[in-house]
Amino acid sequence: MGQEDQRRVAIPPPQPFVKSLKNTLKETFFPDDPLRQFKNQPPRRKFILGLQYLFPIIEWGPKYNLNLFKSDLIAGITIASLAIPQGISYAKLANLPPILGLYSSFVPPLIYAIMGSSKDLAVGTVAVGSLLTASMLSDVVNVNENPKLYLHLAFTATFFTGLFEAALGIFRLGFIVEFLSHATIVGFMGGAATVVSLQQLKGILGLDHFTSATDVVSVMRSVFSQRHKWRWESAVLGIGFLFYLLLSRYFSKKKPKLFWISAMAPLTSVVLGTLLVYLTHAEKHGIQVIGDLKKGINPLSITDLEFGSAYLTTAIKTGIVTGLIALAEGIAVGRSFAMYKNYNIDGNKEMIAFGMMNIAGSCTSCYLTSGPFSRSAVNVNAGCKTAVSNIVMAIAVMITLLFLTPLFHYTPLVVLSSIIVGAMLGLIDYEAAIHLWHIDKFDFLVCMSAYVGVVFTNIEIGLIMAVGLSLLRLLLFIARPRTLVLGNIPGSKIYRNVDQYPNTNNVSGVLVLEIDGPIYFANSSYLRERISRWIDDEEDRLKSSGETSLQYVILDMSAIGNIDTSGISMLEEVKKILDRRELKLGLVNPVAEVMKKMNNSKFIEKIGQEWIFLTVEDAVEACNFMLHTYKPKSATDESEMHSNNV
Amino acid sequence: MGQEDQRRVAIPPPQPFVKSLKNTLKETFFPDDPLRQFKNQPPRRKFILGLQYLFPIIEWGPKYNLNLFKSDLIAGITIASLAIPQGISYAKLANLPPILGLYSSFVPPLIYAIMGSSKDLAVGTVAVGSLLTASMLSDVVNVNENPKLYLHLAFTATFFTGLFEAALGIFRLGFIVEFLSHATIVGFMGGAATVVSLQQLKGILGLDHFTSATDVVSVMRSVFSQRHKWRWESAVLGIGFLFYLLLSRYFSKKKPKLFWISAMAPLTSVVLGTLLVYLTHAEKHGIQVIGDLKKGINPLSITDLEFGSAYLTTAIKTGIVTGLIALAEGIAVGRSFAMYKNYNIDGNKEMIAFGMMNIAGSCTSCYLTSGPFSRSAVNVNAGCKTAVSNIVMAIAVMITLLFLTPLFHYTPLVVLSSIIVGAMLGLIDYEAAIHLWHIDKFDFLVCMSAYVGVVFTNIEIGLIMAVGLSLLRLLLFIARPRTLVLGNIPGSKIYRNVDQYPNTNNVSGVLVLEIDGPIYFANSSYLRERISRWIDDEEDRLKSSGETSLQYVILDMSAIGNIDTSGISMLEEVKKILDRRELKLGLVNPVAEVMKKMNNSKFIEKIGQEWIFLTVEDAVEACNFMLHTYKPKSATDESEMHSNNV
């Protein structure tokens, strides 16, 4: 037995509580070890590193050169040509004055260029965020009756978006965003894109009145109840431009070098549409136009923030919900391009940048901004190298604001609708949904429930359903961990699940079980029942096949990552059940945390440390040794003999 | 390489979706396999088994005999002597007429005796449930202004309690109760007992007016602001009886044979107190008494259920919350005595019994009943054998209702307060809290937050805090799984965590990592970062010690119970990161589920099936083989050579 002693599971030495707490907190909040580079540096260097951490432009700015600028200039102008029509369209979607879309493409990109760490993100307003703002604020304020209050609430909500995002980053709570799974986002985005597209039927059919609900049933009812008001001129124009936009995207996809055709298409549509209306005076024949846009850059709006308003809670709620969605999109977009181009993005740092850009935006007549996927993809395709492309875009938008706004007077609304629908159809990622179905049915279910929830009820309920289902899955994983029977792989001393490796052999008289998850209060009753059932099944099987009766139950604890007091009680109960059935219990390879708690609760004393083994092999050998040496009548006698011997 | 092929991880054959879904549903809702005994039985037998399943009395009734009855008779009379004063006290606690406490000890125990499967549970009203009913209903109806509506709402809430409990049982959702962990219940019960005791200051000090809030600050303020109204006669009587009750409990604990002293103490207190008031006419000197109690058994109350009331939602909410708490207590009590006496209890079946007893109760002037711990413990101590002790108690209570109620006219309220405080002090289980602290600090935190929440805010908030924290812990386990570095245990081919087994050796050029939990969306970003950090750390370590540079990263996947699409993406990203760093990735022992998903997503093709090993030993050997055979300049060259060779 001497040799075996080396192969025991030792009880880990007690660790000071404070140390283990510190460790846990570090893993929870600083998994990326952001202070690593500060280690062993002189104070001056630490200060500079700290500044660079907050303002990455200090780091890459000095290395900037003309070659990089050439690329960024082209990319910047390209995204500006997309930003201007999209900005105006999305502002309409948010029930806000169109000019706000342009304002929002001026200040926030500048802030992001200074503070952001992505080289590829193009900052601007986002369709889903715009619609969400509209739907949440319209619940409390009618935009037609009180446009000023509505506008101020939008600024206030944006302020809270910024505050919330920055706070998440500063307190390193960025991982909250990770609870929005990829499946949730695919379904949610697809649903939101569908809903946004349906809303555009108003513009495309030239309707004056429209439902404020977003679900497909209400929208369709609203559309078809007004059949006599449909305007064919508007519809023809809208469908024509939509066709043009989709065609240009199709060609760009075929030949990636022609990406600029698709990137410029919205601006060309606006120019063509505007010219058409101007020349034919279609605005007098039922084609609605944007009308006057104020010249000049962003006016300050810091005094418009309504902290004393009765609707403050709505503004806060809107800010948080839209902020979360905007973050999820922005961070995901930044990360995927960073992964593609092989550099790192610090999620928490990005959140601070997003937060500051929205706080600054809310004070300068901007509303919710993030890093929309479509614009960023165009940015990358156009060859952007650094965040300078955002600065170029901002300057182009500024020039537009200062000099070119009158040109948009005759721009028909229907073109804006076509641009939105064109952008949205690209967001319905049915291929991703099919991919989910192939890999993981539950993820597909989450995705579909988000989609159906958004399309048939409303955006918030869809999101809550999907997040709820995702969390339920995590809880269900813990509530119902898998228990597996292990068998011996022939010709080896390896024990593996008998279902996965069908050629394994049972060990006579020994049942080897593995539990595939932590033991917590939520599953301790289940596991107790399930273990009993495995033993029943095994005894039935042995009885019917006439083999040796069951004597030992070995529990492989390798995969039990943690245990709580309910789990310890469960083990004690299992021990009692086995005692009553005259079976002996052996444990295999408990991890340090589990070993510590079993020791603190004196459970190790109860089963005897000699019944804790390092490997299943050791445990089975020990059982075989006892079975064949003593050939006892009952397991209890034998164990007594054994313990007397030791 | 031929020999190694036997030791590969096979890709599991595809399973029909419906079959795996059926399996999952079975494990989730029928883990105890309740239909096992119905298998292979003739239809007639199946019908009888089904009846026995619903009404266990059919099973044990025929075997009942006189010996058993003798024991049950004594136990039944003992618990009746406790049930009568406790019933009256708890009804006062719920702001209900005292007679309801007696009604509630008559009908529900009879129902439970027929349908329940515990032999030890004594049915009756519960203190915490009573207080909770009072606090939730008083939010909407003032009991002094509208006692009839309040009473009807209490019946309605009880009806919904029953409906909710029965539904949980029928739909096999009993596991919801398991989300109330032991730590939560200890803290919650302790807090509730403290709050209930504090409420008794009203009775003990003989105050007329009292705050309706339950938190310690409000209660203390209310008590001390009325210092001039304190009545010393009442206080002396109350403290005297409390002292007597605690003393009798102390003796019973010392000598378990004298349990009946403690069990009878409440009734003796009532008799003594009543006599004292009757003889001294203390009711005219500021001692409040119960007053008239109606003679006769339970009147029907089915017409009093207020389904059309404006307060229906409050009744439903109260019913569900109190039902959950009552179930948690009742099931836990039933289970622990069953465990102690070595028989099984089916949680879902118990819930149906609890539900039916509350539904029946709500139609016969009873309010919320469950299986209180104190009364059940007395039942067991008094030697009960079957649920017949509940029938005996019900008959004793019936006789009281029919003939003895006038005797309670002069019973002083202060005695009831003392009885409640005496019972409550036994529920503050500080030893359990200390036990939690020793075993699991987080469980202690959950327990304390439940206690503090209940005592300082209110009962519902305390409960929500504790449940929220418990769930947070589960989510945190998934969000931050442990990653471990494995090393070789000298003289063996076993690989274990280097922190837990400090004498392990590193393998030069190979980093072996283990992930201690499932890979889901909630942790995929974390794990990616964490794995990068482990590699950074290892490279730093190797650089500073001048050892061979890192070439291989081996991921032990044994403890990864499941993976979703985000997890698969994470693995793909890790593979990319490693490629970029010119490191090779090997996987060890993925479980069937993980293997299946890696195969569906073509990840296995990407890393090559020859890089998936059955054991860490195999993986390390393969790496060593390649390291020493080719001695390549870079890992990429080597892998190309290797794959050409194969």
Interface residues (C-beta under 8 A of the other chain):
Chain A: Q6 R7 A10 P12 F17 L21 E27 T28 P31 D32 D33 R36 F175 E178 F179 L180 S181 H182 A183 T184 M339 N342 G347 H435 L436 H438 I439 D440 K441 F442 D443 S470 L471 R473 L474 L475 L476 F477 I478 A479 R480 P481 R482 I489 G491 S492 I494 R496 N497 D499 Q500 Y501 D516 G517 P518 Y520 F521 A522 N523 S524 S525 Y526 E529 R530 R533 D536 S558 A559 G561 N562 D564 T565 S566 I568 S569 E573 K576 R580 N589 V591 A592 E593 M595 K597 N600 S601 L614 T615
Chain B: Q6 R7 A10 P12 F17 L21 E27 T28 P31 D32 D33 R36 F175 E178 F179 L180 S181 H182 A183 T184 M339 N342 G347 H435 L436 H438 I439 D440 K441 F442 D443 S470 L471 R473 L474 L475 L476 F477 I478 A479 R480 P481 R482 I489 G491 S492 I494 R496 N497 D499 Q500 Y501 D516 G517 P518 Y520 F521 A522 N523 S524 S525 Y526 E529 R530 R533 D536 S558 A559 G561 N562 D564 T565 S566 I568 S569 E573 K576 R580 N589 V591 A592 E593 M595 K597 N600 S601 L614 T615
